[in-house]
């Protein structure tokens, strides 16, 4: 790689790592927010009350926002990875990281496969709690 390609690769690596760190920071933040609202709903609000239903709706909306942000950031990470693959393929280097078989393995667990059920679980839980709230006994 010449100096210009090394600088481009370094910049792409920075952006990719920044987006990965951002995705995990957002995941941590939303996980804490959902846990806090969930504990508030379960322990403090009376089932069937307006506050209970409003908190469930707010939790579901936050889950939707979390999902959209995760999709958006994942697209950026894939964009940076693809740009790095192109840069690697233009160079005839023997060491390939982003164009290697390890990066394209189908059986590998991707982060999105972990985050999707987590986000979906919280969203489903909010819907279930809202249904329970609307049918007090």
C-alpha positions as CSV (number, residue, x, y, z in Angstrom):
1,X,0.0,0.0,0.0
2,X,1.2,3.4,-0.7
3,X,0.9,6.3,1.8
4,X,-2.4,7.6,0.5
5,X,-4.0,4.1,0.6
6,X,-2.7,3.6,4.2
7,X,-4.2,7.0,5.2
8,X,-7.5,6.0,3.6
9,X,-7.5,2.6,5.3
10,X,-6.6,4.2,8.6
11,X,-9.5,6.7,8.3
12,X,-12.0,3.9,7.3
13,X,-10.9,1.9,10.3
14,X,-11.4,4.8,12.6
15,X,-15.0,5.4,11.3
16,X,-15.8,1.7,11.5
17,X,-14.6,1.4,15.0
18,X,-16.4,4.6,16.0
19,X,-19.7,3.3,14.7
20,X,-19.2,-0.1,16.4
21,X,-18.5,1.7,19.7
22,X,-21.5,3.9,19.1
23,X,-23.8,0.9,18.5
24,X,-22.7,-0.7,21.8
25,X,-23.1,2.6,23.7
26,X,-26.6,3.0,22.4
27,X,-27.4,-0.6,23.2
28,X,-26.2,-0.1,26.8
29,X,-28.2,3.1,27.2
30,X,-31.4,1.7,25.8
31,X,-31.0,-1.5,27.9
32,X,-30.7,0.6,31.1
33,X,-33.7,2.8,30.1
34,X,-35.9,-0.2,29.4
35,X,-34.9,-1.9,32.6
36,X,-35.6,1.2,34.6
37,X,-39.0,1.8,33.0
38,X,-39.8,-1.9,33.4
39,X,-39.0,-2.0,37.1
40,X,-41.0,1.2,37.6
41,X,-44.1,-0.2,35.8
42,X,-44.0,-3.5,37.6
43,X,-43.3,-2.2,41.1
44,X,-44.9,1.3,41.3
45,X,-47.8,1.6,38.9
46,X,-51.2,0.0,39.5
47,X,-52.4,-2.3,36.7
48,X,-55.1,-0.6,34.6
49,X,-54.0,2.9,35.4
50,X,-53.2,5.5,32.8
51,X,-49.6,5.8,34.0
52,X,-49.1,2.0,33.5
53,X,-50.5,2.2,29.9
54,X,-48.5,5.3,29.1
55,X,-45.3,3.8,30.3
56,X,-45.9,0.6,28.2
57,X,-46.6,2.7,25.1
58,X,-43.4,4.8,25.8
59,X,-41.4,1.6,26.3
60,X,-42.6,0.2,23.0
61,X,-41.8,3.5,21.2
62,X,-38.3,3.5,22.7
63,X,-37.9,-0.1,21.5
64,X,-38.9,1.0,18.0
65,X,-36.4,3.9,18.2
66,X,-33.7,1.5,19.4
67,X,-34.4,-0.8,16.6
68,X,-34.2,1.9,13.9
69,X,-30.9,3.3,15.4
70,X,-29.4,-0.2,15.4
71,X,-30.4,-0.8,11.8
72,X,-29.0,2.6,10.7
73,X,-25.7,2.1,12.5
74,X,-25.3,-1.4,11.2
75,X,-25.7,-0.1,7.7
76,X,-22.9,2.4,8.3
77,X,-20.7,-0.4,9.7
78,X,-21.3,-2.5,6.7
79,X,-20.6,0.5,4.4
80,X,-17.2,1.1,6.1
81,X,-16.4,-2.6,5.9
82,X,-17.3,-2.8,2.2
83,X,-15.1,0.3,1.5
84,X,-12.2,-1.4,3.3
85,X,-12.7,-4.6,1.3
86,X,-12.5,-2.5,-1.9
87,X,-9.4,-0.8,-0.7
88,X,-7.8,-4.2,0.2
89,X,-8.8,-5.7,-3.1
90,X,-7.2,-2.9,-5.1
91,X,-3.9,-3.7,-3.3
92,X,-2.2,-7.0,-3.9
93,X,-1.3,-7.5,-0.3
94,X,-1.1,-11.1,1.1
95,X,-2.8,-10.1,4.4
96,X,-6.4,-9.4,3.9
97,X,-8.6,-8.7,6.9
98,X,-11.9,-7.5,5.5
99,X,-11.9,-9.5,2.3
100,X,-10.9,-12.8,4.1
101,X,-13.0,-15.9,4.6
102,X,-13.4,-15.1,8.3
103,X,-15.3,-11.9,7.6
104,X,-17.7,-13.6,5.2
105,X,-18.4,-16.8,7.1
106,X,-22.1,-17.5,7.1
107,X,-22.1,-19.4,10.4
108,X,-20.5,-16.6,12.4
109,X,-22.6,-14.9,15.0
110,X,-23.1,-11.3,14.1
111,X,-24.0,-8.7,16.6
112,X,-27.3,-8.0,14.9
113,X,-28.3,-11.6,15.6
114,X,-27.9,-10.8,19.3
115,X,-29.5,-7.4,19.3
116,X,-32.6,-8.2,17.2
117,X,-34.0,-10.7,19.8
118,X,-33.1,-8.5,22.7
119,X,-34.9,-5.5,21.2
120,X,-37.8,-7.6,20.0
121,X,-38.1,-9.2,23.4
122,X,-38.4,-5.8,25.1
123,X,-41.0,-4.7,22.5
124,X,-43.0,-7.8,22.9
125,X,-42.9,-7.4,26.7
126,X,-44.2,-3.9,26.4
127,X,-47.1,-5.1,24.2
128,X,-47.9,-7.9,26.7
129,X,-47.8,-5.5,29.6
130,X,-50.1,-3.1,27.7
131,X,-52.6,-5.8,27.0
132,X,-52.5,-6.8,30.7
133,X,-53.0,-3.2,31.6
134,X,-56.1,-2.8,29.4
135,X,-57.7,-6.0,30.9
136,X,-57.4,-5.4,34.7
137,X,-58.9,-8.0,37.0
